[in-house]
């Protein structure tokens, strides 16, 4: 899931790989991660977006790159997880990184 985060998630396909029924896979996955497979994929996508935004990427382009089809949905989900819109959050992180003194 981490390598193919931008692709459409099909729980039935993951369950087949694990040789489980979709319901059993879903139940076991949630027991281990405390999230559903779709929630987990969304979180992986958004953390990858945050990493990509460090490079001052175009917010909509980053959203598309991680698998979102709607820039507004990407922005809403990002803000919900990180507490700030993606453009502002990326700029704030870049500013903090450039302001930190380097170690000798």
Secondary structure as a PSIPRED ss2 file (coil, helix, strand):
# PSIPRED VFORMAT (PSIPRED V4.0)

   1 X C   1.000  0.000  0.000
   2 X C   1.000  0.000  0.000
   3 X C   1.000  0.000  0.000
   4 X C   1.000  0.000  0.000
   5 X C   1.000  0.000  0.000
   6 X C   1.000  0.000  0.000
   7 X C   1.000  0.000  0.000
   8 X C   1.000  0.000  0.000
   9 X C   1.000  0.000  0.000
  10 X C   1.000  0.000  0.000
  11 X H   0.000  1.000  0.000
  12 X H   0.000  1.000  0.000
  13 X H   0.000  1.000  0.000
  14 X H   0.000  1.000  0.000
  15 X H   0.000  1.000  0.000
  16 X H   0.000  1.000  0.000
  17 X H   0.000  1.000  0.000
  18 X C   1.000  0.000  0.000
  19 X C   1.000  0.000  0.000
  20 X C   1.000  0.000  0.000
  21 X C   1.000  0.000  0.000
  22 X H   0.000  1.000  0.000
  23 X H   0.000  1.000  0.000
  24 X H   0.000  1.000  0.000
  25 X H   0.000  1.000  0.000
  26 X H   0.000  1.000  0.000
  27 X H   0.000  1.000  0.000
  28 X H   0.000  1.000  0.000
  29 X H   0.000  1.000  0.000
  30 X H   0.000  1.000  0.000
  31 X H   0.000  1.000  0.000
  32 X H   0.000  1.000  0.000
  33 X H   0.000  1.000  0.000
  34 X C   1.000  0.000  0.000
  35 X C   1.000  0.000  0.000
  36 X C   1.000  0.000  0.000
  37 X H   0.000  1.000  0.000
  38 X H   0.000  1.000  0.000
  39 X H   0.000  1.000  0.000
  40 X H   0.000  1.000  0.000
  41 X H   0.000  1.000  0.000
  42 X H   0.000  1.000  0.000
  43 X H   0.000  1.000  0.000
  44 X H   0.000  1.000  0.000
  45 X H   0.000  1.000  0.000
  46 X H   0.000  1.000  0.000
  47 X H   0.000  1.000  0.000
  48 X H   0.000  1.000  0.000
  49 X H   0.000  1.000  0.000
  50 X H   0.000  1.000  0.000
  51 X H   0.000  1.000  0.000
  52 X H   0.000  1.000  0.000
  53 X H   0.000  1.000  0.000
  54 X C   1.000  0.000  0.000
  55 X C   1.000  0.000  0.000
  56 X C   1.000  0.000  0.000
  57 X C   1.000  0.000  0.000
  58 X C   1.000  0.000  0.000
  59 X H   0.000  1.000  0.000
  60 X H   0.000  1.000  0.000
  61 X H   0.000  1.000  0.000
  62 X H   0.000  1.000  0.000
  63 X H   0.000  1.000  0.000
  64 X H   0.000  1.000  0.000
  65 X H   0.000  1.000  0.000
  66 X C   1.000  0.000  0.000
  67 X C   1.000  0.000  0.000
  68 X C   1.000  0.000  0.000
  69 X C   1.000  0.000  0.000
  70 X C   1.000  0.000  0.000
  71 X H   0.000  1.000  0.000
  72 X H   0.000  1.000  0.000
  73 X H   0.000  1.000  0.000
  74 X H   0.000  1.000  0.000
  75 X H   0.000  1.000  0.000
  76 X H   0.000  1.000  0.000
  77 X H   0.000  1.000  0.000
  78 X H   0.000  1.000  0.000
  79 X H   0.000  1.000  0.000
  80 X H   0.000  1.000  0.000
  81 X H   0.000  1.000  0.000
  82 X H   0.000  1.000  0.000
  83 X C   1.000  0.000  0.000
  84 X C   1.000  0.000  0.000
  85 X C   1.000  0.000  0.000
  86 X H   0.000  1.000  0.000
  87 X H   0.000  1.000  0.000
  88 X H   0.000  1.000  0.000
  89 X H   0.000  1.000  0.000
  90 X H   0.000  1.000  0.000
  91 X H   0.000  1.000  0.000
  92 X H   0.000  1.000  0.000
  93 X H   0.000  1.000  0.000
  94 X H   0.000  1.000  0.000
  95 X H   0.000  1.000  0.000
  96 X H   0.000  1.000  0.000
  97 X H   0.000  1.000  0.000
  98 X H   0.000  1.000  0.000
  99 X H   0.000  1.000  0.000
 100 X C   1.000  0.000  0.000
 101 X C   1.000  0.000  0.000
 102 X C   1.000  0.000  0.000
 103 X C   1.000  0.000  0.000
 104 X C   1.000  0.000  0.000
